[in-house]
Amino acid sequence: MRNTYQAPVLDEPDLTTGELELEERHSLRRVAGLSTELTDITEVEYRQLRLERVVLVGVWTEGSVEDAENSLTELAALAETAGSQVLEGLIQRRKQPDAATFIGRGKVDELRDVVVMTGADTVICDGELSPSQLRNLEQQTKVKVVDRTALILDIFAQHAKSKEGKAQVELAQLQYLLPRLRGWGETLSRQSGGSGRGGGAGGGVGLRGPGETKLETDRRRINQRIARLRREIKAMRTVRETKRSRRQASGTPAVAIAGYTNAGKSSLLNRLTQAGVLVEDALFATLDPTTRRTAAEDGRVYTLSDTVGFVRHLPHQIVEAFRSTLEEVADADLVVHVVDGAHPDPEGQVSAVREVLGEVGADRIPELLVVNKMDTADEETVLRLKRAWPDAVFVSARSGSGIEELHAAIARRLPRPAVDLRVVLPYDRGDLVARVHRTGQVLQSRHLDEGTELQVRVGEQLAADLEPFRC
């Protein structure tokens, strides 16, 4: 179901696919058999989940049974990406999740039996659980319970590499953790306190608490850390906006590659620009955006940016924390929306991605739909998708099929310069000639004694610079 571009087997590493970075990541994979206990949060560090042998459980509230099975299959892929071994999966049909335990009482007993039978040490729920649901399920199953949001955040924590990416992930983790401090176990029980007056349950001299409970201390420290992270991310956002404004001022069109996680966005970026970014058959392999310059067949230069992948029910903490990164898409001239053509539900992937694009204001940007992994999709699926998306481009980043058509499709959709001019540029103004070729369109060209005569179509800023040479 999940295929991405694989590097050819060579004696030397293939730098065009990020193989060295891939080897580094694999060298840090989790090892089965380690303790699954979560460390205390006294020092207010987000506790990385150590998932090992897990049982999945989902609640099917709407849609078809295929939708429910696809959602649980995706949860299994997320769990495997986090380093887990999936042992069993359960789905319950309900109008809505149970307010106390997410699943009904009978299903809790069945879940407990499956946990005992399989020897699982963790239960992962396909949804975001409230603190009380987490606590109740842990008490009744006697194992650690993790929800879908915490699982995605854990994967992001493993894959974040840049300073900005790590700060964004930590902010999302702490925002998720803050209301759930009471739901992680008995280690956060309140300390006793008293008024200092003798008698009563409040205690007396020598029995008063320190004045602030452990829970309150943790909450205060987390709030302080959140405030600091927001300041840091705001400063990084300013740097990103400065770089973006420079690209816009230069008149270079910007193309953003967006799509569902593991749809092959990084593989396409490598094919189109030889960027050499990490390619891995895993969900959320790319968190840190990569921007590369490339050129269309007519010589126009544009930038291509790889972005973080999306997923159904992407946690709102992630969307908010990565908003500055996702705004790369909102400020683009074109969105190349990559779809996994071999996935069981590509239409569902498109809907989920467009929903997130709408949240960051990128739904107004022109979209080019690109269906990837055609080398692994069956013929019936290809025909169905071509009927559903007649304007889409069908490619395989792994084999290279359709890449030339994709290059041409991107070039056709790039914004065209708006001003037509005829100019004669002196031979010592090669810099202007280069700018015209780089950001504009040369319609005619001939050499005269006094310089190069050009019939050009350029943007307003470059047109103003060329005005003194107009003829």
Residue pairs with C-beta under 8 A, 6 or more apart in sequence:
1 73
1 342
1 343
1 344
2 77
2 262
2 281
2 340
3 264
3 281
3 342
3 373
3 375
3 376
3 398
4 262
4 264
4 266
4 267
4 279
4 280
4 281
4 397
4 398
5 17
5 264
5 267
5 270
5 271
5 279
5 397
5 398
6 17
6 279
6 281
6 398
7 13
7 14
7 16
7 17
7 19
7 279
8 14
13 19
13 20
13 23
15 276
16 270
16 274
16 275
16 276
17 267
17 270
17 276
17 278
17 279
18 266
18 270
18 276
18 277
18 278
18 279
21 278
22 278
22 279
22 280
25 159
25 278
25 280
28 158
29 83
30 50
30 51
30 52
30 82
30 83
32 52
32 53
32 85
33 52
34 50
34 52
35 50
36 50
36 51
36 52
36 121
36 122
36 144
37 50
38 47
38 49
38 50
38 144
38 184
38 185
39 45
39 47
40 187
41 47
41 177
41 181
41 184
41 187
41 188
41 218
42 214
42 218
44 218
44 221
44 222
44 225
46 157
46 170
46 173
46 174
46 177
48 154
48 157
49 82
49 146
49 150
49 151
49 154
51 79
51 82
51 83
51 84
51 122
51 124
51 146
51 151
51 154
52 83
52 84
52 85
52 121
52 122
53 84
53 85
53 87
53 118
53 119
53 120
53 121
53 122
54 79
54 84
54 85
54 86
54 87
54 120
54 121
54 122
54 123
54 124
55 86
55 87
55 88
55 89
55 90
55 111
55 114
55 115
55 118
55 120
55 122
55 123
55 124
56 72
56 75
56 76
56 79
56 86
56 88
56 89
56 90
56 123
56 124
56 125
56 126
57 89
57 90
57 91
57 92
57 102
57 103
57 107
57 111
57 123
57 124
57 125
57 126
58 68
58 71
58 72
58 75
58 89
58 90
58 91
58 92
58 125
58 126
58 127
59 91
59 92
59 94
59 96
59 97
59 102
59 103
59 126
59 127
60 67
60 68
60 91
60 92
60 93
60 94
61 94
61 95
61 96
61 97
66 344
66 345
67 345
67 348
68 91
69 91
70 344
70 345
70 348
71 126
71 312
72 89
72 91
72 126
73 344
74 311
74 312
75 89
75 124
75 126
75 148
75 151
76 86
76 89
77 262
77 283
78 148
78 151
78 152
78 155
78 283
78 311
79 86
79 124
79 151
80 86
81 155
81 282
81 283
81 284
82 151
82 154
82 155
82 158
83 158
84 122
84 124
87 118
87 119
87 120
88 114
88 118
88 120
90 103
90 107
90 110
90 111
90 114
92 103
92 104
92 107
94 103
94 104
97 103
97 127
97 133
98 104
98 105
98 133
99 133
100 132
100 133
100 136
101 108
101 133
101 136
101 137
101 140
102 125
102 127
102 129
102 133
102 137
103 111
108 137
108 140
108 141
111 123
111 141
112 140
112 141
112 142
114 120
115 123
115 141
115 142
115 143
120 143
121 143
121 144
122 143
122 144
122 145
122 146
123 137
123 141
123 143
123 144
123 145
123 146
124 145
124 146
124 147
124 148
124 151
125 137
125 145
125 146
125 147
125 148
126 148
127 147
127 148
127 313
128 147
128 148
128 149
128 313
128 315
129 137
129 145
129 147
130 183
131 179
131 180
131 182
131 183
132 183
134 145
134 147
134 180
134 183
134 184
135 182
135 183
137 145
138 144
138 145
138 185
148 313
148 315
149 176
149 315
149 317
150 176
152 284
152 311
152 314
152 315
152 318
153 169
153 172
153 173
153 176
153 315
153 317
153 318
155 283
155 284
156 169
156 172
156 284
156 287
156 318
157 169
157 170
157 173
159 284
159 285
159 286
159 287
160 166
160 168
160 169
160 287
160 288
161 287
161 288
162 287
162 288
163 236
164 233
164 236
164 240
164 288
164 324
164 325
165 287
165 288
165 325
167 229
167 232
167 233
167 236
168 233
168 321
168 322
168 324
168 325
169 287
169 321
170 225
170 229
171 226
171 229
171 230
171 233
171 317
171 321
172 315
172 317
172 318
172 320
172 321
172 322
173 317
174 222
174 225
174 226
174 229
175 226
175 317
175 320
175 321
176 315
176 317
177 222
178 219
178 222
178 223
178 226
181 188
181 215
181 218
181 219
181 222
182 188
182 215
188 214
188 215
188 218
189 214
190 213
190 214
190 215
191 209
191 210
191 213
191 214
192 203
192 207
192 209
193 202
193 203
193 208
193 209
193 210
193 211
193 213
194 202
194 203
194 204
194 207
194 208
194 209
195 202
195 208
196 204
196 205
196 208
197 204
198 204
198 205
212 220
233 321
233 324
236 324
237 324
240 324
240 325
240 328
244 254
244 328
244 331
247 254
247 303
248 254
248 331
249 461
250 439
251 417
251 439
251 440
251 459
251 461
251 462
252 293
252 301
252 302
252 303
252 438
252 439
253 300
253 302
253 303
253 333
253 334
253 414
253 415
254 302
254 303
254 305
254 328
254 331
254 332
254 333
254 334
255 302
255 303
255 304
255 305
255 332
255 333
255 334
255 335
255 336
255 410
255 414
256 304
256 305
256 307
256 328
256 329
256 332
256 334
256 335
256 336
256 362
256 365
257 265
257 268
257 269
257 304
257 305
257 306
257 307
257 336
257 338
258 265
258 307
258 310
258 329
258 335
258 336
258 337
258 338
258 353
258 357
258 362
259 265
259 309
259 310
259 337
259 338
259 339
259 340
259 349
259 353
260 309
260 310
260 311
260 338
260 339
260 340
260 343
260 349
260 352
260 353
261 283
261 284
261 285
261 309
261 310
261 311
262 281
262 282
262 283
262 284
262 285
262 309
262 340
263 309
263 338
263 339
263 340
263 343
263 349
263 372
263 373
264 338
264 340
264 372
264 373
264 397
264 398
265 286
265 306
265 307
265 309
265 338
266 277
266 278
266 279
266 285
266 286
266 290
266 306
267 279
267 372
267 397
267 398
268 336
268 338
268 370
268 372
268 395
268 397
268 406
269 275
269 277
269 290
269 292
269 304
269 306
270 276
270 277
270 279
270 397
271 397
271 400
271 403
272 294
272 304
272 403
272 406
272 407
273 292
273 293
273 294
273 304
275 290
275 292
275 304
275 306
277 286
277 290
277 306
278 285
278 286
279 285
283 309
283 311
284 308
284 309
284 311
285 309
286 306
286 307
286 308
286 309
287 308
289 305
289 306
289 307
289 308
289 325
289 328
290 305
290 306
291 303
291 304
291 305
291 306
291 328
292 303
292 304
292 305
293 301
293 302
293 303
293 304
294 301
294 302
294 303
294 304
295 301
295 302
296 302
296 407
296 410
296 411
296 414
297 407
297 408
297 411
298 411
298 441
299 437
299 438
299 442
300 411
300 414
300 438
300 439
300 440
300 441
301 438
301 439
302 333
302 410
302 414
304 336
305 328
305 329
305 332
307 325
307 326
307 328
307 329
308 322
308 325
308 326
310 352
310 353
310 356
311 352
312 348
312 352
313 352
314 352
314 356
319 326
319 356
319 359
319 360
323 360
326 356
326 360
326 362
327 360
327 361
329 335
329 357
329 360
329 362
329 365
330 360
330 361
330 362
330 365
332 362
332 365
333 365
333 366
333 414
333 415
334 365
334 366
334 367
334 368
334 410
334 413
334 414
335 357
335 362
335 365
335 366
335 367
335 368
336 368
336 370
336 410
337 350
337 353
337 354
337 367
337 368
337 369
337 370
338 370
338 372
339 346
339 349
339 350
339 369
339 370
339 371
339 372
339 392
340 346
340 349
340 372
340 373
341 371
341 372
341 373
341 374
341 377
341 381
341 382
341 385
341 394
342 373
342 376
342 377
342 381
343 349
346 371
346 381
346 385
347 388
350 369
354 363
357 363
357 365
366 413
368 393
368 409
368 410
368 413
369 389
369 391
369 392
369 393
370 392
370 393
370 394
370 395
370 406
371 385
371 389
371 392
371 393
371 394
371 395
372 395
372 396
372 397
373 396
373 397
373 398
374 382
374 394
374 395
374 396
374 401
374 402
375 396
375 398
375 399
375 401
377 385
382 394
385 392
385 394
386 392
386 394
393 402
393 405
393 406
393 409
394 402
395 401
395 402
395 403
395 405
395 406
396 402
397 403
416 441
416 457
417 439
417 440
417 441
417 456
417 457
417 458
417 459
417 462
418 457
418 459
418 460
419 457
419 458
419 459
419 460
419 463
420 443
420 455
420 456
420 457
421 454
421 455
421 456
421 457
421 458
421 463
421 466
421 470
422 453
422 454
422 455
422 456
422 470
422 471
423 453
423 454
423 456
423 466
423 469
423 470
423 471
424 448
424 450
424 451
424 452
424 453
424 454
424 469
424 471
425 432
425 433
425 451
425 452
425 454
425 466
425 469
426 450
426 451
426 469
427 451
427 452
429 451
429 469
432 465
432 466
432 469
433 452
433 454
435 462
435 465
436 442
436 454
436 456
436 458
436 462
436 466
439 458
439 459
439 462
440 456
440 457
440 458
440 459
440 462
441 456
441 457
441 458
442 454
442 455
442 456
443 455
443 456
443 457
444 453
444 454
444 455
445 452
445 453
445 454
445 455
446 452
446 453
447 453
451 469
453 471
456 466
458 466
